[in-house]
C-alpha cells in the first residue's frame, strides 16, 4: 500500500524559489546523521577538500562492522555523502561535484579503491529530471527490488547510490532520514502522525525545528493524537515542546513580537498567572510606567513603609511649603510623635501664640515639672 501511494505522487515536484523560501536543512542532516552513524559504529572522516568541493560527510565503515539490520546495510568501506534537501533538487552539477570528491579521496587516501568507495547522494525528493538526464546518456539508475527507495548505477569507475527520503519505509530504522522527506508529501505527514502516536518527542521536536510552518499546519491533528496519550506522556510531550520554544523565545520576541503578544493574549487570567509565577517583581515591573504602577492605590498605601526622608526626596522647599499651606494644623501633625513635632524649633517657636493655661492644659503634675526642667535646660544652653 505504501509503495502504491508513493507511485501516485508526482516524481518531479521541484519547487522553484518563488514557491517556497529557501531553508537550510543541511546542518540538521549532518547533526542527525553524525549521531545516527555513531550509534551504528560508523566513523566520520575529516577531509581537506577545497571549500567548493567539501563533502557533506565522508563516512568510514570499520573492518568487521555488521550493518545488516540498519539503514546503512548498503554502505561500502568509504562513503562520500552529498545531501539534497526538498528545495535543493539534485542536478548534474551537484552530481559532478560529488564525483570530483570521489576522485580526490581516491587520489589522497591509500586505502581507497573504486571497489570499496560509494558515491552516495541522499535526496529529499525523487530526482526524476536527474534520472532522465543520466538515462539519456546511457547511465540509467534503477531501484533495488527489495529496497525501492535505493537507486543504483555504475558511472564510469564509480558506484553511485541515490537514496530517496520520500520513499523510505515508515519503520524505526529509517526514522532519522525520514525527517528529510518533503514536507508537502503524504509520507512526511504520515511520519508526523506516527511519531505523535508513538510519543517520540525527540524526533517530533526535530521536525518542528526543521519545518515549523508545516508542523504548525498539522498542530490540530497532533492535538487530536495527544488525546490518546496517558497524562504522563502528555506532560512529557508538553515539557519537551516548552523547552524547544524557550530556546527560540529570544528570536521570536525579536523577529515576531506582535505574533508573540497575540499568543500570550490568548491565555486565561489563571494561565497567565501560572506563566508569570516564576518572574520576580522587578522583572514584572520593568516595562510598567510609574503612573501605571500606582494606578488605583490610595496615597496612604503608596506611602506605607516609606521613611519621611524618602517621601520628601526630590521635593523643593517651595513645593513643600505650597503643599503644607493647603493642610490644616491637625493634618500636618497627624502621625507625628511629640519629639518629631518639636524637632528643629526654638523655644519661642514652640510656645508662640499659646497662653500659659493652653500650654499646661491636660498635663499631669509630673509632665508640667518635666516641661519646666526642659525649658530651664534650654535657657541655660542658650546663655
MORASUL-V445437 format. One record per residue. N is the residue number from 0. RES is the residue in one small letter. PHI is phi in degrees with one decimal (* if undefined). Layout:
N_RES_PHI, N_RES_PHI
This chain:
0_x_*, 1_x_-63.8, 2_x_-65.8, 3_x_-61.5, 4_x_-60.8, 5_x_-63.9, 6_x_-68.5, 7_x_-80.4, 8_x_-75.7, 9_x_-63.9, 10_x_-89.9, 11_x_-137.3, 12_x_-89.1, 13_x_-71.9, 14_x_-79.3, 15_x_-88.7, 16_x_-56.6, 17_x_-75.2, 18_x_-68.0, 19_x_-143.8, 20_x_-68.1, 21_x_-68.4, 22_x_-114.4, 23_x_-128.1, 24_x_-80.0, 25_x_-54.6, 26_x_-59.0, 27_x_-70.5, 28_x_-59.9, 29_x_-64.2, 30_x_-65.2, 31_x_-65.2, 32_x_-68.4, 33_x_-59.3, 34_x_-65.6, 35_x_-64.7, 36_x_-70.9, 37_x_-62.9, 38_x_-62.7, 39_x_-88.3, 40_x_92.2, 41_x_-83.1, 42_x_-99.9, 43_x_-100.0, 44_x_-104.2, 45_x_-84.9, 46_x_-117.9, 47_x_-114.6, 48_x_-63.5, 49_x_-58.2, 50_x_-52.6, 51_x_-70.0, 52_x_-116.7, 53_x_-67.1, 54_x_-77.5, 55_x_-60.0, 56_x_-156.5, 57_x_-122.3, 58_x_-115.4, 59_x_-117.2, 60_x_-95.9, 61_x_-61.9, 62_x_-58.1, 63_x_84.6, 64_x_-72.4, 65_x_-96.6, 66_x_-119.8, 67_x_-55.9, 68_x_-97.8, 69_x_-118.4, 70_x_-61.2, 71_x_-94.1, 72_x_-64.6, 73_x_-92.3, 74_x_-62.2, 75_x_-103.7, 76_x_-64.2, 77_x_-119.8, 78_x_-130.2, 79_x_-94.0, 80_x_-105.7, 81_x_-123.3, 82_x_-108.3, 83_x_-123.3, 84_x_-75.6, 85_x_-67.0, 86_x_-108.2, 87_x_-139.8, 88_x_-64.1, 89_x_-63.7, 90_x_-139.3, 91_x_-65.0, 92_x_-63.1, 93_x_-62.7, 94_x_-64.9, 95_x_-65.4, 96_x_-63.4, 97_x_-70.9, 98_x_-63.8, 99_x_-64.3, 100_x_-62.5, 101_x_-58.1, 102_x_-65.5, 103_x_-62.3, 104_x_-64.1, 105_x_-62.6, 106_x_-68.8, 107_x_-108.7, 108_x_-128.9, 109_x_-64.0, 110_x_-78.1, 111_x_-77.8, 112_x_-135.1, 113_x_-70.4, 114_x_-83.3, 115_x_-112.0, 116_x_-114.1, 117_x_-134.5, 118_x_-85.9, 119_x_-113.0, 120_x_-117.9, 121_x_-101.3, 122_x_-115.7, 123_x_-61.2, 124_x_-100.0, 125_x_-79.1, 126_x_-86.3, 127_x_-58.3, 128_x_-63.9, 129_x_-67.1, 130_x_-60.3, 131_x_-63.0, 132_x_-62.2, 133_x_-69.6, 134_x_-64.1, 135_x_-65.2, 136_x_-115.0, 137_x_62.3, 138_x_-125.4, 139_x_-78.4, 140_x_-94.2, 141_x_-132.1, 142_x_-78.5, 143_x_-75.2, 144_x_-60.1, 145_x_-93.8, 146_x_-138.1, 147_x_-67.2, 148_x_-89.8, 149_x_-113.7, 150_x_-111.7, 151_x_-127.7, 152_x_-156.7, 153_x_-104.1, 154_x_-116.8, 155_x_64.5, 156_x_-86.4, 157_x_-98.8, 158_x_-89.7, 159_x_-118.7, 160_x_-126.0, 161_x_-115.0, 162_x_-98.6, 163_x_-101.1, 164_x_-59.4, 165_x_-59.5, 166_x_-100.9, 167_x_-65.5, 168_x_-68.4, 169_x_-82.3, 170_x_-131.4, 171_x_-52.0, 172_x_-65.7, 173_x_-106.1, 174_x_-54.9, 175_x_-62.6, 176_x_-91.6, 177_x_-65.3, 178_x_-54.2, 179_x_-103.7, 180_x_-63.3, 181_x_-58.1, 182_x_-70.0, 183_x_-98.6, 184_x_-97.1, 185_x_-63.9, 186_x_-62.5, 187_x_-62.9, 188_x_-64.6, 189_x_-65.2, 190_x_-66.5, 191_x_-60.6, 192_x_-60.7, 193_x_-63.5, 194_x_-63.4, 195_x_-65.8, 196_x_-63.9, 197_x_-79.4, 198_x_72.6, 199_x_-81.6, 200_x_-68.0, 201_x_-62.1, 202_x_-73.2, 203_x_-62.0, 204_x_-66.7, 205_x_-66.5, 206_x_-61.8, 207_x_-63.5, 208_x_-71.0, 209_x_-73.4, 210_x_-135.2, 211_x_-61.0, 212_x_-69.2, 213_x_-66.3, 214_x_-64.3, 215_x_-62.9, 216_x_-62.6, 217_x_-98.2, 218_x_-60.9, 219_x_-64.4, 220_x_-66.4, 221_x_-64.7, 222_x_-61.4, 223_x_-63.5, 224_x_-68.6, 225_x_-64.6, 226_x_-64.4, 227_x_-82.7, 228_x_-72.8, 229_x_-74.7, 230_x_-54.1, 231_x_-66.4, 232_x_-65.7, 233_x_-65.0, 234_x_-63.3, 235_x_-63.7, 236_x_-62.6, 237_x_-64.6, 238_x_-65.3, 239_x_-63.5, 240_x_-64.3, 241_x_-63.5, 242_x_-61.9, 243_x_-64.9, 244_x_-65.7, 245_x_-60.1, 246_x_-64.4, 247_x_-95.9, 248_x_-56.2, 249_x_-57.9, 250_x_-66.4, 251_x_-63.6, 252_x_-63.0, 253_x_-79.8, 254_x_-100.4, 255_x_-140.3, 256_x_-63.1, 257_x_-66.3, 258_x_-65.0, 259_x_-66.3, 260_x_-62.9, 261_x_-63.3, 262_x_-65.1, 263_x_-66.2, 264_x_-64.9, 265_x_-78.4, 266_x_-73.3, 267_x_-72.8, 268_x_-54.1, 269_x_-66.6, 270_x_-65.3, 271_x_-66.6, 272_x_-59.7, 273_x_-65.3, 274_x_-66.3, 275_x_-92.2, 276_x_-59.9, 277_x_-84.5, 278_x_-80.9, 279_x_-79.2, 280_x_-54.7, 281_x_-61.8, 282_x_-65.9, 283_x_-66.6, 284_x_-91.6, 285_x_-55.2, 286_x_-107.5, 287_x_-100.4, 288_x_-66.0, 289_x_-52.2, 290_x_-62.5, 291_x_-71.2, 292_x_-64.6, 293_x_-93.0, 294_x_-59.5, 295_x_83.7, 296_x_-102.6, 297_x_-69.3, 298_x_-55.5, 299_x_-62.2, 300_x_-67.8, 301_x_-65.5, 302_x_-92.0, 303_x_-59.1, 304_x_81.5, 305_x_-100.1, 306_x_-65.6, 307_x_-53.8, 308_x_-63.5, 309_x_-71.0, 310_x_-63.3, 311_x_-95.6, 312_x_-59.4, 313_x_85.7, 314_x_-92.0, 315_x_-76.9, 316_x_-55.4, 317_x_-64.5, 318_x_-65.0, 319_x_-66.5, 320_x_-64.2, 321_x_-61.8, 322_x_-66.0, 323_x_-66.8, 324_x_-65.5, 325_x_-89.1, 326_x_-100.8, 327_x_-74.9, 328_x_-54.6, 329_x_-62.2, 330_x_-65.0, 331_x_-66.6, 332_x_-93.1, 333_x_-59.1, 334_x_83.9, 335_x_-99.0, 336_x_-77.5, 337_x_-58.9, 338_x_-61.3, 339_x_-64.3, 340_x_-66.7, 341_x_-92.4, 342_x_-59.4, 343_x_83.4, 344_x_-102.4, 345_x_-76.2, 346_x_-60.0, 347_x_-63.2, 348_x_-66.8, 349_x_-65.8, 350_x_-97.4, 351_x_-57.0, 352_x_81.2, 353_x_-106.3, 354_x_-77.9, 355_x_-60.8, 356_x_-64.8, 357_x_-65.9, 358_x_-66.1, 359_x_-94.5, 360_x_-62.0, 361_x_77.9, 362_x_-99.7, 363_x_-77.5, 364_x_-59.8, 365_x_-64.8, 366_x_-64.7, 367_x_-65.2, 368_x_-61.9, 369_x_-63.6, 370_x_-64.8, 371_x_-62.4, 372_x_-66.2, 373_x_-63.7, 374_x_-66.6, 375_x_-63.8, 376_x_-63.7, 377_x_-67.5, 378_x_-62.2, 379_x_-66.6, 380_x_-66.9, 381_x_-66.9, 382_x_-67.5
